[in-house]
Each structure stands twice: as structure tokens, then as C-alpha cells.
Amino acid sequence: FIPKGFDKTLAQFSVDEKNNISHRFKALELAKIILKILNKG
């Protein structure tokens, strides 16, 4: 699978490159921030 706008397959991406375009990674990063805030309260 070659993501739109890229010239290589997902298997060829580094972990950092995958995380940069991954909606799951972005959602988990946001959840981590929210949980830290809730844990302080």
C-alpha cells in the first residue's frame, strides 16, 4: 500500500514516518495528554 502523496509503501517507512501520518498515534498522544491532566486533578 502506497499512501497518497508518498512514493513508497508503508513497509518502507520508518517508525517515525509512520507515526507522523498515523491517526491512531495522534489520538494516543492526545489521550496521553488528557490522562495526565485528569490525573493531576
Phi and psi restraints in degrees (value plus and minus 20) as a CYANA .aco file:
   2 ILE   PHI    -129.5   -89.5
   2 ILE   PSI      93.0   133.0
   3 PRO   PHI     -81.8   -41.8
   3 PRO   PSI     127.9   167.9
   4 LYS   PHI     -78.8   -38.8
   4 LYS   PSI     111.4   151.4
   5 GLY   PHI      70.1   110.1
   5 GLY   PSI     -17.6    22.4
   6 PHE   PHI    -142.7  -102.7
   6 PHE   PSI     142.9   182.9
   7 ASP   PHI    -138.1   -98.1
   7 ASP   PSI      -2.0    38.0
   8 LYS   PHI    -163.5  -123.5
   8 LYS   PSI     142.7   182.7
   9 THR   PHI     -98.1   -58.1
   9 THR   PSI     142.5   182.5
  10 LEU   PHI     -79.9   -39.9
  10 LEU   PSI     -51.9   -11.9
  11 ALA   PHI     -84.4   -44.4
  11 ALA   PSI     -43.8    -3.8
  12 GLN   PHI    -109.3   -69.3
  12 GLN   PSI     -28.8    11.2
  13 PHE   PHI     -95.4   -55.4
  13 PHE   PSI     127.5   167.5
  14 SER   PHI     -96.4   -56.4
  14 SER   PSI     147.7   187.7
  15 VAL   PHI     -79.8   -39.8
  15 VAL   PSI     -63.2   -23.2
  16 ASP   PHI     -82.2   -42.2
  16 ASP   PSI     -60.7   -20.7
  17 GLU   PHI     -84.8   -44.8
  17 GLU   PSI     -62.1   -22.1
  18 LYS   PHI     -82.9   -42.9
  18 LYS   PSI     -65.3   -25.3
  19 ASN   PHI     -83.4   -43.4
  19 ASN   PSI     -52.5   -12.5
  20 ASN   PHI     -84.9   -44.9
  20 ASN   PSI     -49.3    -9.3
  21 ILE   PHI    -129.4   -89.4
  21 ILE   PSI     -21.7    18.3
  22 SER   PHI    -102.6   -62.6
  22 SER   PSI     102.3   142.3
  23 HIS   PHI     -88.4   -48.4
  23 HIS   PSI     -50.1   -10.1
  24 ARG   PHI     -86.9   -46.9
  24 ARG   PSI     -64.0   -24.0
  25 PHE   PHI     -81.8   -41.8
  25 PHE   PSI     -64.6   -24.6
  26 LYS   PHI     -82.5   -42.5
  26 LYS   PSI     -59.8   -19.8
  27 ALA   PHI     -85.9   -45.9
  27 ALA   PSI     -60.9   -20.9
  28 LEU   PHI     -87.6   -47.6
  28 LEU   PSI     -57.8   -17.8
  29 GLU   PHI     -83.1   -43.1
  29 GLU   PSI     -61.7   -21.7
  30 LEU   PHI     -85.9   -45.9
  30 LEU   PSI     -62.1   -22.1
  31 ALA   PHI     -81.5   -41.5
  31 ALA   PSI     -58.4   -18.4
  32 LYS   PHI     -81.9   -41.9
  32 LYS   PSI     -62.2   -22.2
  33 ILE   PHI     -84.6   -44.6
  33 ILE   PSI     -65.7   -25.7
  34 ILE   PHI     -82.6   -42.6
  34 ILE   PSI     -63.2   -23.2
  35 LEU   PHI     -84.4   -44.4
  35 LEU   PSI     -57.2   -17.2
  36 LYS   PHI     -83.3   -43.3
  36 LYS   PSI     -62.3   -22.3
  37 ILE   PHI     -84.4   -44.4
  37 ILE   PSI     -66.0   -26.0
  38 LEU   PHI     -85.7   -45.7
  38 LEU   PSI     -53.0   -13.0
  39 ASN   PHI     -89.9   -49.9
  39 ASN   PSI     -47.2    -7.2
  40 LYS   PHI     -95.1   -55.1
  40 LYS   PSI     -47.3    -7.3
